Amino acid sequence: MDRMDSAADEFIAAIRETEVYRNYRTELDKVKNVPGLKGQIDDFRKRNFEFQTCTDNDFAKLDRFEKEYENFRANPLVADFLAAELDLCRMMQRINIRITAGLDFE
C-alpha cells in the first residue's frame, strides 16, 4: 500500500498545481474574505441540490428560487467562485471516469 499512498500523494500534488485548482483556491479565498458570504453560497448550493434531486416538479417553486437568487448569483464574487468550483468538479469527474475506465470497473 505504500506505493499507492505515494502515488496518491503525487497525484494530489499534481492536481494542486493545475490552473483549475489554483483558480478555485483563489476564488474561495476571495469569498472567505467577505463575512458570511461562504455561508450564503453554501445555503444556495444546498437549496439548489434539493431542487435538482427532488421528484416534485413544482416549477413555480423553482421559478421563485431562481428569482430569489438572481441578484445573489449576479455578484461577481459569487459567480466567479461558482464557475471555478464547477470547473474543478468537472476536472475531478473526468479524472474519475478515466481511472474507472482504465480499471475496467463495472
Number of C-alpha atoms within 10 A of each C-alpha: 6 7 8 9 10 11 12 12 12 12 12 11 11 11 16 13 11 12 11 18 19 15 18 21 17 13 20 19 13 16 19 12 10 10 9 10 15 18 12 13 17 11 12 16 13 12 12 15 11 11 17 12 8 10 8 9 10 10 10 9 12 14 10 11 15 14 11 11 11 11 9 16 16 11 11 10 17 20 14 20 23 18 15 21 19 14 16 21 14 13 15 13 12 12 12 12 13 11 12 12 11 9 9 7 8 5
